[in-house]
């Protein structure tokens, strides 16, 4: 058991991860549900009573109940991974990404901060005191919620489920994901973070 | 609880997403800067194995746990909603380094400030619902 936990705590090969994500999609289908996450945002709107004013949210939120349980499980899974399966080694980022982080005056991934997964210089509550932090956290969230409902799906629904089912709409959506991502990463994000962190 | 099955699948998903580092802001930046194969490998192999699974489901007409036919209903035919909506989501994905699944998983990882992004995402869905009749689909 100890050896198993040690083995699982090592960084996973991308093919192992990809295979297991496909297994999750299969298990959802086997359980009679489609693998998708972003429709949960609509469920929360429905729970909040937005259906009275906006027809998109006028449905019985219990339809999304099993998805909410899945999401609760994924939060618990994140907790299990960081608590008992944590790898003490820093993430093996490419050298050019490391240089990019330095140019943003961000530190390198540190297993003891932000789970070694996110830069704590940006992802902390104090960020909400700066307009750049609000743009990044609140603005970024609004773009995610708006975009995924406009496109009827996110990475799980389109890039995994949709592409697996060879659906053209999902291919169009994934092209959009990358257009947006490339615009943000290559033109907008660098000056935003620099103006946030470099006085 | 009849939904226990989804709790277990969700836990598996949360562990996979964390250990694969697909929830990492660093990895998403690296991906959009084309500086590593890691994320492309994950998504590419997930889609490839997914294609194989769906092919086998269709070929052998597999049923789900309740005995119903297992299939993915096709999305409606449209163009602009997928391209424009996808692009808007992509902007947010690169900014926060997280798509919707990882947002939840990161909260479990103890990055509680992601709750701000999550609440904002629900707000974004609400705004979409309010203005969708003015948008091209």
Interface residues (C-beta under 8 A of the other chain):
Chain A: X8 X11 X12 X14 X15 X16 X17 X18 X19 X20 X21 X22 X23 X24 X25 X26 X27 X28 X29 X30 X31 X32 X33 X34 X37 X38 X40 X41 X42 X44 X45 X50 X53 X54 X55 X56 X57 X65 X66 X67 X69 X70 X71 X72 X73 X74 X75 X76 X77 X78 X79 X80 X81 X82 X85 X91 X93 X94 X96 X97 X100 X101 X109 X114 X115 X116 X117 X118 X119 X122 X123 X124 X125 X127 X128 X136 X137 X138 X139 X140 X141 X142 X143 X144 X145 X146 X147 X148 X149 X150 X151 X152 X153 X154 X155 X156 X158 X159 X160 X161 X162 X163 X164 X165 X166 X167 X168 X169 X170 X172 X173 X174 X175 X176 X177 X178 X179 X180 X181 X182 X183 X184 X185 X186 X188 X189
Chain B: X1 X3 X5 X6 X7 X8 X9 X10 X11 X12 X13 X14 X15 X16 X17 X18 X19 X20 X21 X22 X23 X24 X25 X26 X27 X28 X29 X30 X31 X32 X33 X35 X36 X37 X38 X39 X41 X42 X43 X44 X45 X46 X47 X48 X49 X50 X51 X52 X53 X54 X57 X64 X65 X66 X68 X70 X71 X72 X73 X74 X75 X76 X77 X78 X79 X81 X82 X83 X84 X85 X86 X87 X88 X89 X90 X91 X92 X93 X94 X95 X96 X97 X98 X99 X100 X101 X103 X104 X105 X106 X107 X108 X109 X110 X111 X113 X114 X116 X117 X118 X119 X120 X121 X122 X123 X124 X125 X126 X127 X128 X129 X130 X132 X135
